[in-house]
């Protein structure tokens, strides 16, 4: 939970900066490097069990996000889900090993239709999700991506999503499920009155 992460972050040797709850880590470096360390360990007869467990936990976290969305929406077959953010972190077009890729695949495999918007990540996501693109509509902005959606899944914490008008957001939607996988709006006093709101690691 977020409370445990906050307590751990009080230790100066750990720091709170990399202990935020979320849908899993991604990017071009960390997934590749952790996998490489495990393989090097195998070559030298060393079981890198802690790193291997972190890799496994990261994969499970992405699947848990899919399961949570399906469970809370009582199934998603035929429903339209808006995904905000495709890159693995803000201010980049890098979608390599981004949680969005596996989560979108999981949502589509459970019958959902996806409307997606990302300030920079759409071009790369299109070819990484090529086999699924008949179920994905890539939108030009957050307004068009949320129109008539039954749920929003905020995947990447771009600054422009932090300042989004929540009332206008809800009014464009067909239903009001909001899965805030980066806990961007947990402190907004309006979010729980407007949405069926689901952050990560806290209520």
N, CA, C and O of each residue as an XYZ file, in Angstrom:
812
protein
N       0.833     -1.190      0.000
C       0.000      0.000      0.000
C       0.876      1.252      0.000
O       2.083      1.188      0.234
N       0.238      2.385     -0.268
C       0.961      3.657     -0.294
C       1.517      4.011      1.072
O       2.571      4.641      1.164
N       0.822      3.612      2.148
C       1.293      3.912      3.496
C       2.623      3.216      3.778
O       3.519      3.801      4.385
N       2.745      1.968      3.337
C       3.997      1.224      3.529
C       5.121      1.877      2.730
O       6.236      2.025      3.229
N       4.827      2.269      1.488
C       5.838      2.928      0.653
C       6.304      4.230      1.294
O       7.493      4.546      1.260
N       5.380      4.985      1.875
C       5.733      6.244      2.541
C       6.661      5.988      3.715
O       7.648      6.701      3.898
N       6.348      4.968      4.514
C       7.187      4.638      5.668
C       8.577      4.184      5.238
O       9.572      4.585      5.840
N       8.653      3.357      4.208
C       9.955      2.895      3.709
C      10.784      4.059      3.191
O      12.002      4.095      3.368
N      10.112      5.014      2.545
C      10.802      6.155      1.961
C      11.410      7.094      2.979
O      12.240      7.934      2.631
N      11.009      6.962      4.237
C      11.599      7.794      5.281
C      13.043      7.414      5.577
O      13.792      8.194      6.165
N      13.425      6.219      5.167
C      14.819      5.791      5.290
C      15.615      6.457      4.171
O      15.354      6.210      2.993
N      16.578      7.294      4.527
C      17.348      8.046      3.543
C      18.101      7.188      2.562
O      18.441      7.648      1.471
N      18.373      5.936      2.928
C      19.086      5.033      2.019
C      18.177      4.519      0.903
O      18.657      3.993     -0.101
N      16.866      4.674      1.082
C      15.901      4.165      0.105
C      15.314      5.303     -0.715
O      15.291      5.236     -1.944
N      14.834      6.363     -0.034
C      14.210      7.526     -0.672
C      12.804      7.186     -1.160
O      12.554      6.055     -1.577
N      11.891      8.143     -1.115
C      10.509      7.883     -1.555
C      10.284      8.019     -3.055
O       9.189      7.729     -3.536
N      11.285      8.450     -3.798
C      11.062      8.825     -5.192
C      10.645      7.664     -6.091
O       9.913      7.862     -7.060
N      11.107      6.456     -5.775
C      10.829      5.326     -6.652
C       9.931      4.293     -5.985
O       9.964      3.110     -6.327
N       9.132      4.750     -5.036
C       8.269      3.831     -4.293
C       6.791      4.109     -4.522
O       5.947      3.681     -3.734
N       6.474      4.824     -5.596
C       5.071      5.122     -5.867
C       4.360      3.882     -6.416
O       4.915      3.133     -7.220
N       3.127      3.687     -5.964
C       2.314      2.596     -6.505
C       2.018      2.851     -7.976
O       1.949      3.998     -8.416
N       1.847      1.783     -8.724
C       1.549      1.951    -10.138
C       1.260      0.630    -10.813
O       1.134     -0.396    -10.145
N       1.154      0.645    -12.136
C       0.813     -0.568    -12.882
C       2.015     -1.440    -13.229
O       1.856     -2.459    -13.901
N       3.200     -1.065    -12.790
C       4.415     -1.803    -13.124
C       5.434     -0.890    -13.791
O       5.094      0.188    -14.278
N       6.687     -1.334    -13.807
C       7.737     -0.529    -14.442
C       7.929     -0.964    -15.888
O       7.522     -2.056    -16.285
N       8.553     -0.092    -16.661
C       8.826     -0.402    -18.062
C       9.987      0.426    -18.553
O      10.786      0.920    -17.759
N      10.083      0.581    -19.861
C      11.155      1.375    -20.442
C      12.215      0.526    -21.100
O      12.130     -0.702    -21.123
N      13.213      1.197    -21.633
C      14.246      0.513    -22.419
C      15.394     -0.024    -21.578
O      16.162     -0.857    -22.060
N      15.533      0.427    -20.336
C      16.716      0.080    -19.543
C      16.444     -0.930    -18.434
O      17.003     -2.027    -18.434
N      15.581     -0.556    -17.488
C      15.436     -1.365    -16.280
C      14.973     -2.796    -16.562
O      15.569     -3.725    -16.016
N      13.948     -3.024    -17.382
C      13.558     -4.410    -17.659
C      14.686     -5.221    -18.310
O      14.907     -6.381    -17.963
N      15.394     -4.598    -19.254
C      16.496     -5.280    -19.934
C      17.632     -5.590    -18.969
O      18.194     -6.684    -18.995
N      17.968     -4.622    -18.116
C      19.097     -4.791    -17.210
C      18.815     -5.833    -16.132
O      19.690     -6.634    -15.804
N      17.613     -5.830    -15.583
C      17.296     -6.824    -14.555
C      17.299     -8.237    -15.146
O      17.790     -9.174    -14.516
N      16.753     -8.386    -16.348
C      16.767     -9.696    -17.002
C      18.198    -10.152    -17.281
O      18.520    -11.332    -17.141
N      19.057     -9.204    -17.679
C      20.454     -9.543    -17.969
C      21.186     -9.998    -16.717
O      21.977    -10.939    -16.777
N      20.939     -9.350    -15.584
C      21.592     -9.739    -14.336
C      21.202    -11.159    -13.942
O      22.044    -11.940    -13.500
N      19.920    -11.488    -14.105
C      19.466    -12.845    -13.785
C      20.172    -13.872    -14.667
O      20.595    -14.923    -14.185
N      20.300    -13.564    -15.969
C      20.962    -14.491    -16.892
C      22.453    -14.623    -16.595
O      23.002    -15.722    -16.674
N      23.103    -13.531    -16.259
C      24.532    -13.595    -15.895
C      24.713    -14.446    -14.645
O      25.661    -15.226    -14.548
N      23.801    -14.291    -13.687
C      23.850    -15.121    -12.484
C      23.769    -16.598    -12.806
O      24.488    -17.409    -12.223
N      22.889    -16.948    -13.741
C      22.747    -18.350    -14.131
C      24.048    -18.899    -14.714
O      24.427    -20.041    -14.455
N      24.732    -18.057    -15.514
C      25.988    -18.484    -16.136
C      27.046    -18.838    -15.096
O      27.892    -19.705    -15.315
N      26.979    -18.146    -13.960
C      27.978    -18.353    -12.913
C      27.437    -19.175    -11.743
O      28.047    -19.238    -10.676
N      26.289    -19.797    -11.962
C      25.737    -20.680    -10.946
C      25.157    -19.971     -9.740
O      25.032    -20.569     -8.672
N      24.801    -18.706     -9.893
C      24.210    -17.939     -8.793
C      22.726    -17.665     -9.082
O      22.351    -17.216    -10.165
N      21.913    -17.951     -8.083
C      20.482    -17.714     -8.218
C      20.165    -16.297     -7.758
O      20.180    -16.011     -6.561
N      19.880    -15.417     -8.701
C      19.553    -14.023     -8.370
C      18.067    -13.933     -8.011
O      17.274    -13.335     -8.739
N      17.711    -14.534     -6.883
C      16.304    -14.756     -6.557
C      15.543    -13.462     -6.270
O      14.361    -13.357     -6.597
N      16.208    -12.481     -5.664
C      15.514    -11.231     -5.346
C      15.151    -10.479     -6.628
O      14.036     -9.976     -6.771
N      16.111    -10.411     -7.557
C      15.847     -9.714     -8.826
C      14.824    -10.485     -9.646
O      13.946     -9.886    -10.266
N      14.932    -11.812     -9.655
C      13.954    -12.622    -10.393
C      12.555    -12.435     -9.823
O      11.576    -12.405    -10.570
N      12.458    -12.309     -8.502
C      11.155    -12.087     -7.869
C      10.585    -10.725     -8.253
O       9.376    -10.585     -8.439
N      11.462     -9.716     -8.371
C      11.003     -8.381     -8.771
C      10.456     -8.411    -10.196
O       9.436     -7.784    -10.484
N      11.128     -9.136    -11.086
C      10.662     -9.264    -12.470
C       9.292     -9.947    -12.495
O       8.377     -9.500    -13.187
N       9.167    -11.032    -11.734
C       7.904    -11.765    -11.681
C       6.779    -10.903    -11.109
O       5.661    -10.903    -11.623
N       7.091    -10.163    -10.030
C       6.087     -9.300     -9.405
C       5.627     -8.209    -10.370
O       4.453     -7.838    -10.376
N       6.543     -7.697    -11.182
C       6.188     -6.653    -12.143
C       5.220     -7.181    -13.194
O       4.269     -6.494    -13.568
N       5.461     -8.395    -13.668
C       4.558     -8.987    -14.646
C       3.185     -9.256    -14.025
O       2.154     -9.032    -14.659
N       3.183     -9.736    -12.779
C       1.914     -9.987    -12.095
C       1.138     -8.702    -11.864
O      -0.092     -8.695    -11.928
N       1.857     -7.605    -11.595
C       1.180     -6.337    -11.328
C       0.368     -5.878    -12.530
O      -0.752     -5.392    -12.374
N       0.921     -6.029    -13.719
C       0.200     -5.641    -14.927
C      -1.067     -6.487    -15.105
O      -2.127     -5.975    -15.466
N      -0.931     -7.795    -14.843
C      -2.094     -8.673    -14.952
C      -3.137     -8.340    -13.894
O      -4.338     -8.416    -14.153
N      -2.676     -7.969    -12.695
C      -3.610     -7.590    -11.626
C      -4.419     -6.363    -12.005
O      -5.593     -6.262    -11.648
N      -3.809     -5.429    -12.723
C      -4.533     -4.238    -13.152
C      -5.666     -4.612    -14.107
O      -6.768     -4.072    -14.006
N      -5.398     -5.529    -15.027
C      -6.435     -6.001    -15.949
C      -7.554     -6.674    -15.162
O      -8.733     -6.395    -15.379
N      -7.173     -7.559    -14.252
C      -8.173     -8.289    -13.464
C      -9.027     -7.340    -12.637
O     -10.232     -7.546    -12.494
N      -8.404     -6.300    -12.091
C      -9.137     -5.325    -11.286
C     -10.174     -4.593    -12.123
O     -11.315     -4.426    -11.691
N      -9.791     -4.160    -13.303
C     -10.714     -3.441    -14.181
C     -11.883     -4.332    -14.580
O     -13.039     -3.911    -14.534
N     -11.578     -5.561    -14.970
C     -12.634     -6.502    -15.368
C     -13.579     -6.767    -14.199
O     -14.798     -6.789    -14.367
N     -13.004     -6.969    -13.015
C     -13.822     -7.283    -11.830
C     -14.725     -6.113    -11.441
O     -15.923     -6.298    -11.228
N     -14.158     -4.918    -11.348
C     -14.931     -3.772    -10.865
C     -15.996     -3.338    -11.865
O     -17.016     -2.770    -11.476
N     -15.769     -3.597    -13.139
C     -16.762     -3.230    -14.155
C     -17.730     -4.372    -14.456
O     -18.576     -4.266    -15.344
N     -17.594     -5.464    -13.704
C     -18.456     -6.634    -13.889
C     -18.395     -7.139    -15.323
O     -19.417     -7.408    -15.956
N     -17.169     -7.260    -15.816
C     -16.943     -7.672    -17.191
C     -16.820     -6.468    -18.114
O     -17.440     -5.431    -17.880
N     -16.013     -6.612    -19.165
C     -15.768     -5.471    -20.054
C     -16.055     -5.796    -21.521
O     -15.750     -4.993    -22.402
N     -16.631     -6.950    -21.787
C     -16.907     -7.334    -23.165
C     -17.849     -6.329    -23.824
O     -18.939     -6.060    -23.319
N     -17.417     -5.781    -24.948
C     -18.211     -4.811    -25.690
C     -18.168     -3.400    -25.141
O     -18.796     -2.505    -25.706
N     -17.443     -3.177    -24.052
C     -17.385     -1.850    -23.441
C     -16.189     -1.067    -23.983
O     -15.186     -1.644    -24.405
N     -16.319      0.247    -23.962
C     -15.262      1.128    -24.461
C     -14.469      1.694    -23.297
O     -15.027      2.310    -22.389
N     -13.166      1.477    -23.336
C     -12.277      1.947    -22.282
C     -11.274      2.928    -22.868
O     -10.603      2.636    -23.857
N     -11.184      4.092    -22.244
C     -10.216      5.109    -22.653
C      -8.921      4.914    -21.880
O      -8.933      4.846    -20.651
N      -7.813      4.825    -22.589
C      -6.488      4.736    -21.972
C      -5.763      6.060    -22.194
O      -5.530      6.469    -23.331
N      -5.411      6.723    -21.095
C      -4.666      7.984    -21.158
C      -3.204      7.724    -20.831
O      -2.860      7.386    -19.699
N      -2.354      7.884    -21.826
C      -0.923      7.659    -21.658
C      -0.518      6.285    -22.134
O      -1.080      5.281    -21.697
N       0.462      6.229    -23.036
C       0.966      4.972    -23.568
C       2.453      4.776    -23.283
O       2.904      3.642    -23.126
N       3.210      5.850    -23.214
C       4.646      5.765    -22.929
C       4.878      5.299    -21.493
O       4.004      5.444    -20.638
N       6.061      4.739    -21.233
C       6.306      4.151    -19.919
C       6.474      5.206    -18.827
O       6.352      4.905    -17.639
N       6.756      6.448    -19.240
C       6.818      7.559    -18.293
C       6.501      8.838    -19.058
O       6.502      8.828    -20.289
N       6.228      9.951    -18.354
C       5.902     11.198    -19.051
C       7.094     11.757    -19.825
O       8.242     11.389    -19.575
N       6.803     12.641    -20.758
C       7.814     13.405    -21.498
C       8.738     12.535    -22.340
O       9.906     12.870    -22.536
N       8.214     11.421    -22.836
C       8.972     10.580    -23.754
C       8.002      9.880    -24.691
O       6.827      9.709    -24.368
N       8.504      9.471    -25.865
C       7.690      8.671    -26.779
C       8.025      7.188    -26.652
O       7.572      6.381    -27.464
N       8.810      6.820    -25.647
C       9.306      5.454    -25.468
C       8.203      4.555    -24.901
O       7.724      4.767    -23.788
N       7.817      3.564    -25.675
C       6.767      2.633    -25.259
C       7.348      1.243    -25.015
O       6.602      0.297    -24.762
N       8.677      1.111    -25.089
C       9.302     -0.196    -24.892
C       9.012     -0.747    -23.502
O       9.316     -0.107    -22.495
N       8.422     -1.940    -23.454
C       8.060     -2.615    -22.202
C       7.155     -1.771    -21.313
O       7.096     -2.001    -20.105
N       6.453     -0.805    -21.885
C       5.536      0.017    -21.098
C       4.380     -0.842    -20.594
O       3.885     -1.693    -21.333
N       3.939     -0.639    -19.347
C       2.787     -1.399    -18.837
C       1.550     -1.266    -19.719
O       0.731     -2.183    -19.786
N       1.414     -0.128    -20.395
C       0.237      0.090    -21.243
C       0.074     -1.000    -22.293
O      -1.051     -1.386    -22.610
N       1.173     -1.499    -22.833
C       1.097     -2.487    -23.909
C       0.439     -3.769    -23.425
O      -0.516     -4.245    -24.039
N       0.937     -4.329    -22.338
C       0.372     -5.584    -21.825
C      -1.036     -5.383    -21.284
O      -1.890     -6.256    -21.438
N      -1.286     -4.233    -20.649
C      -2.609     -3.997    -20.083
C      -3.649     -3.815    -21.193
O      -4.753     -4.351    -21.098
N      -3.310     -3.076    -22.227
C      -4.233     -2.928    -23.359
C      -4.519     -4.279    -24.004
O      -5.668     -4.586    -24.319
N      -3.479     -5.085    -24.200
C      -3.690     -6.426    -24.758
C      -4.655     -7.223    -23.879
O      -5.563     -7.885    -24.381
N      -4.448     -7.152    -22.565
C      -5.311     -7.889    -21.648
C      -6.749     -7.415    -21.690
O      -7.674     -8.225    -21.639
N      -6.946     -6.097    -21.785
C      -8.305     -5.558    -21.854
C      -9.004     -5.992    -23.145
O     -10.178     -6.362    -23.128
N      -8.282     -5.943    -24.254
C      -8.863     -6.361    -25.535
C      -9.184     -7.854    -25.515
O     -10.225     -8.274    -26.020
N      -8.296     -8.649    -24.937
C      -8.532    -10.096    -24.855
C      -9.739    -10.427    -23.984
O     -10.306    -11.514    -24.086
N     -10.129     -9.483    -23.127
C     -11.340     -9.642    -22.325
C     -12.556     -8.992    -22.980
O     -13.618     -8.898    -22.364
N     -12.405     -8.547    -24.223
C     -13.544     -8.089    -25.002
C     -13.740     -6.591    -25.113
O     -14.718     -6.143    -25.712
N     -12.833     -5.803    -24.552
C     -13.005     -4.348    -24.567
C     -12.598     -3.736    -25.905
O     -11.789     -4.294    -26.647
N     -13.181     -2.573    -26.191
C     -12.714     -1.699    -27.266
C     -11.939     -0.555    -26.620
O     -12.350     -0.042    -25.578
N     -10.840     -0.155    -27.216
C      -9.949      0.832    -26.607
C      -9.932      2.125    -27.409
O      -9.825      2.110    -28.635
N     -10.040      3.250    -26.694
C      -9.743      4.563    -27.254
C      -8.512      5.055    -26.506
O      -8.523      5.114    -25.276
N      -7.452      5.410    -27.226
C      -6.181      5.729    -26.576
C      -5.668      7.091    -27.000
O      -5.809      7.509    -28.150
N      -5.064      7.772    -26.028
C      -4.402      9.036    -26.320
C      -3.122      9.129    -25.501
O      -3.097      8.797    -24.316
N      -2.068      9.585    -26.155
C      -0.796      9.864    -25.488
C      -0.144     11.035    -26.217
O      -0.115     11.043    -27.448
N       0.377     12.021    -25.495
C       0.983     13.174    -26.174
C       2.104     12.815    -27.143
O       2.287     13.495    -28.153
N       2.869     11.741    -26.844
C       3.999     11.407    -27.708
C       4.085      9.935    -28.102
O       4.824      9.599    -29.027
N       3.362      9.057    -27.437
C       3.614      7.629    -27.595
C       2.789      6.892    -28.626
O       2.957      5.682    -28.780
N       1.898      7.576    -29.344
C       0.972      6.878    -30.234
C       1.695      6.192    -31.403
O       1.396      5.044    -31.729
N       2.628      6.885    -32.019
C       3.284      6.335    -33.207
C       3.949      4.988    -32.913
O       3.786      4.033    -33.672
N       4.689      4.917    -31.823
C       5.370      3.663    -31.487
C       4.373      2.606    -31.027
O       4.518      1.427    -31.349
N       3.359      3.032    -30.273
C       2.377      2.070    -29.780
C       1.642      1.396    -30.933
O       1.295      0.218    -30.838
N       1.402      2.117    -32.009
C       0.654      1.562    -33.136
C       1.315      0.305    -33.692
O       0.635     -0.678    -33.987
N       2.638      0.332    -33.834
C       3.257     -0.865    -34.402
C       3.503     -1.942    -33.350
O       3.549     -3.126    -33.681
N       3.661     -1.546    -32.089
C       3.818     -2.553    -31.028
C       2.494     -3.272    -30.745
O       2.486     -4.398    -30.247
N       1.390     -2.619    -31.063
C       0.069     -3.210    -30.863
C      -0.608     -3.528    -32.193
O      -1.834     -3.589    -32.278
N       0.198     -3.726    -33.217
C      -0.327     -3.883    -34.578
C      -1.391     -4.968    -34.675
O      -2.386     -4.792    -35.378
N      -1.202     -6.078    -33.987
C      -2.147     -7.192    -34.070
C      -3.481     -6.878    -33.389
O      -4.458     -7.604    -33.570
N      -3.518     -5.799    -32.609
C      -4.718     -5.441    -31.841
C      -5.376     -4.153    -32.347
O      -6.387     -3.718    -31.797
N      -4.813     -3.550    -33.380
C      -5.250     -2.206    -33.775
C      -6.683     -2.133    -34.302
O      -7.262     -1.048    -34.373
N      -7.257     -3.277    -34.671
C      -8.666     -3.248    -35.094
C      -9.600     -2.996    -33.908
O     -10.779     -2.698    -34.096
N      -9.071     -3.116    -32.689
C      -9.855     -2.873    -31.478
C      -9.437     -1.588    -30.774
O      -9.915     -1.294    -29.678
N      -8.540     -0.818    -31.406
C      -8.031      0.412    -30.792
C      -8.288      1.600    -31.702
O      -7.999      1.546    -32.897
N      -8.831      2.671    -31.140
C      -8.957      3.938    -31.850
C      -7.995      4.923    -31.202
O      -8.142      5.261    -30.027
N      -7.013      5.381    -31.965
C      -6.042      6.347    -31.450
C      -6.591      7.757    -31.660
O      -6.960      8.131    -32.773
N      -6.640      8.522    -30.589
C      -7.307      9.823    -30.616
C      -6.304     10.969    -30.574
O      -5.151     10.789    -30.183
N      -6.760     12.144    -30.982
C      -5.878     13.304    -31.083
C      -5.717     14.049    -29.768
O      -4.791     14.848    -29.629
N      -6.602     13.807    -28.792
C      -6.522     14.495    -27.505
C      -7.352     13.744    -26.463
O      -8.059     12.789    -26.784
N      -7.251     14.196    -25.208
C      -7.979     13.514    -24.137
C      -9.489     13.713    -24.251
O     -10.266     12.873    -23.798
N      -9.902     14.832    -24.861
C     -11.336     15.078    -25.013
C     -11.989     14.024    -25.908
O     -12.991     13.415    -25.533
N     -11.418     13.817    -27.078
C     -12.009     12.848    -28.008
C     -11.852     11.413    -27.507
O     -12.696     10.566    -27.797
N     -10.791     11.130    -26.764
C     -10.578      9.760    -26.278
C     -11.551      9.383    -25.165
O     -11.875      8.207    -25.000
N     -12.016     10.364    -24.404
C     -12.942     10.070    -23.312
C     -14.406     10.127    -23.737
O     -15.277      9.686    -22.987
N     -14.697     10.661    -24.925
C     -16.070     10.780    -25.388
C     -16.737      9.410    -25.464
O     -16.263      8.520    -26.170
N     -17.837      9.247    -24.735
C     -18.650      8.024    -24.731
C     -17.923      6.799    -24.183
O     -18.376      5.673    -24.392
N     -16.820      6.995    -23.495
C     -16.129      5.866    -22.856
C     -16.852      5.475    -21.570
O     -17.430      6.317    -20.882
N     -16.809      4.200    -21.267
C     -17.410      3.738    -20.015
C     -16.411      3.753    -18.865
O     -16.795      3.734    -17.696
N     -15.133      3.787    -19.205
C     -14.095      3.837    -18.173
C     -12.875      4.565    -18.695
O     -12.593      4.577    -19.893
N     -12.165      5.167    -17.766
C     -10.854      5.763    -18.047
C      -9.800      4.978    -17.283
O      -9.973      4.657    -16.108
N      -8.718      4.678    -17.963
C      -7.547      4.084    -17.304
C      -6.391      5.046    -17.517
O      -5.864      5.156    -18.624
N      -5.996      5.743    -16.458
C      -4.866      6.666    -16.569
C      -3.588      5.862    -16.355
O      -3.335      5.349    -15.265
N      -2.792      5.763    -17.411
C      -1.642      4.869    -17.416
C      -0.315      5.587    -17.194
O       0.612      5.017    -16.618
N      -0.219      6.835    -17.648
C       1.031      7.588    -17.556
C       0.728      8.972    -16.999
O      -0.238      9.613    -17.413
N       1.547      9.434    -16.065
C       1.241     10.659    -15.329
C       1.756     11.920    -16.033
O       2.537     12.683    -15.465
N       1.313     12.125    -17.264
C       1.643     13.359    -17.970
C       1.059     14.556    -17.209
O      -0.032     14.460    -16.648
N       1.776     15.671    -17.191
C       1.315     16.851    -16.449
C      -0.038     17.348    -16.944
O      -0.848     17.826    -16.150
N      -0.290     17.241    -18.235
C      -1.561     17.743    -18.755
C      -2.746     16.937    -18.230
O      -3.869     17.440    -18.204
N      -2.513     15.699    -17.814
C      -3.595     14.910    -17.218
C      -3.852     15.324    -15.770
O      -4.962     15.161    -15.263
N      -2.842     15.850    -15.115
C      -3.015     16.289    -13.723
C      -4.012     17.447    -13.631
O      -4.785     17.540    -12.677
N      -3.981     18.323    -14.631
C      -4.835     19.500    -14.594
C      -6.126     19.348    -15.375
O      -6.804     20.341    -15.637
N      -6.479     18.136    -15.752
C      -7.657     17.916    -16.576
C      -8.926     18.287    -15.797
O      -8.995     18.083    -14.585
N      -9.909     18.821    -16.483
C     -11.170     19.203    -15.853
C     -12.017     17.952    -15.639
O     -12.545     17.383    -16.594
N     -12.142     17.529    -14.389
C     -12.805     16.269    -14.086
C     -14.305     16.304    -14.370
O     -14.882     15.301    -14.790
N     -14.935     17.453    -14.142
C     -16.367     17.553    -14.418
C     -16.649     17.385    -15.910
O     -17.557     16.649    -16.297
N     -15.870     18.069    -16.742
C     -16.041     17.942    -18.184
C     -15.733     16.524    -18.642
O     -16.377     15.989    -19.545
N     -14.742     15.934    -18.005
C     -14.361     14.557    -18.320
C     -15.545     13.620    -18.095
O     -15.895     12.827    -18.969
N     -16.146     13.717    -16.935
C     -17.277     12.845    -16.594
C     -18.454     13.071    -17.530
O     -19.112     12.116    -17.943
N     -18.724     14.330    -17.868
C     -19.871     14.646    -18.719
C     -19.745     14.082    -20.125
O     -20.752     13.872    -20.801
N     -18.515     13.835    -20.574
C     -18.309     13.262    -21.904
C     -18.478     11.741    -21.915
O     -18.645     11.135    -22.973
N     -18.434     11.133    -20.733
C     -18.400      9.684    -20.642
C     -19.795      9.064    -20.654
O     -20.794      9.709    -20.334
N     -19.822      7.793    -21.033
C     -21.055      7.015    -21.025
C     -21.321      6.437    -19.637
O     -22.474      6.302    -19.226
N     -20.258      6.098    -18.923
C     -20.334      5.659    -17.525
C     -19.215      6.388    -16.801
O     -18.547      7.227    -17.404
N     -18.989      6.093    -15.519
C     -18.022      6.919    -14.787
C     -17.001      6.123    -13.979
O     -16.699      6.464    -12.836
N     -16.476      5.061    -14.582
C     -15.377      4.325    -13.955
C     -14.061      5.049    -14.249
O     -13.793      5.441    -15.385
N     -13.254      5.215    -13.210
C     -11.942      5.856    -13.385
C     -10.894      5.048    -12.619
O     -10.902      5.010    -11.388
N      -9.998      4.407    -13.359
C      -8.911      3.625    -12.782
C      -7.634      4.459    -12.890
O      -7.014      4.540    -13.950
N      -7.265      5.065    -11.787
C      -6.114      5.971    -11.731
C      -4.880      5.171    -11.338
O      -4.545      5.079    -10.157
N      -4.205      4.593    -12.326
C      -3.098      3.681    -12.051
C      -1.817      4.393    -11.638
O      -0.815      3.741    -11.343
N      -1.836      5.724    -11.614
C      -0.685      6.495    -11.142
C      -1.033      7.380     -9.946
O      -0.215      8.191     -9.511
N      -2.246      7.223     -9.416
C      -2.679      7.985     -8.235
C      -2.527      9.497     -8.430
O      -2.166     10.223     -7.504
N      -2.805      9.946     -9.631
C      -2.652     11.356     -9.964
C      -3.686     12.223     -9.245
O      -3.391     13.349     -8.843
N      -4.895     11.693     -9.087
C      -5.987     12.519     -8.568
C      -6.481     12.082     -7.182
O      -7.598     12.420     -6.792
N      -5.667     11.345     -6.449
C      -6.114     10.844     -5.140
C      -6.415     11.970     -4.157
O      -7.249     11.804     -3.268
N      -5.751     13.106     -4.303
C      -5.950     14.213     -3.362
C      -6.986     15.224     -3.850
O      -7.248     16.223     -3.180
N      -7.567     14.964     -5.005
C      -8.601     15.860     -5.523
C      -9.921     15.563     -4.815
O     -10.423     14.441     -4.885
N     -10.472     16.535     -4.152
C     -11.666     16.332     -3.328
C     -12.896     15.979     -4.154
O     -13.870     15.459     -3.609
N     -12.873     16.251     -5.455
C     -14.053     16.014     -6.295
C     -14.075     14.614     -6.910
O     -15.138     14.129     -7.297
N     -12.930     13.968     -7.004
C     -12.833     12.794     -7.860
C     -13.749     11.654     -7.414
O     -14.320     10.955     -8.252
N     -13.890     11.463     -6.110
C     -14.708     10.345     -5.622
C     -16.205     10.627     -5.701
O     -17.017      9.702     -5.706
N     -16.563     11.890     -5.762
C     -17.984     12.214     -5.929
C     -18.405     12.161     -7.395
O     -19.587     11.994     -7.697
N     -17.457     12.300     -8.293
C     -17.755     12.294     -9.721
C     -17.653     10.902    -10.344
O     -18.376     10.580    -11.286
N     -16.747     10.082     -9.809
C     -16.427      8.812    -10.448
C     -16.529      7.629     -9.484
O     -16.486      7.783     -8.264
N     -16.664      6.464    -10.072
C     -16.358      5.225     -9.360
C     -14.834      5.109     -9.470
O     -14.298      4.633    -10.471
N     -14.161      5.553     -8.422
C     -12.729      5.865     -8.514
C     -11.887      4.773     -7.878
O     -12.130      4.375     -6.739
N     -10.890      4.287     -8.621
C     -10.029      3.205     -8.168
C      -8.561      3.585     -8.355
O      -8.026      3.446     -9.456
N      -7.899      4.064     -7.293
C      -6.446      4.273     -7.356
C      -5.715      2.957     -7.110
O      -6.343      1.899     -7.056
N      -4.403      3.016     -6.962
C      -3.593      1.823     -6.727
C      -2.964      1.901     -5.337
O      -2.345      2.906     -4.985
N      -3.126      0.841     -4.553
C      -2.457      0.770     -3.254
C      -3.107      1.559     -2.153
O      -2.544      1.671     -1.064
N      -4.281      2.113     -2.400
C      -5.025      2.843     -1.380
C      -6.484      2.897     -1.767
O      -6.843      2.590     -2.903
N      -7.339      3.291     -0.815
C      -8.769      3.337     -1.064
C      -9.159      4.699     -1.626
O     -10.334      4.939     -1.904
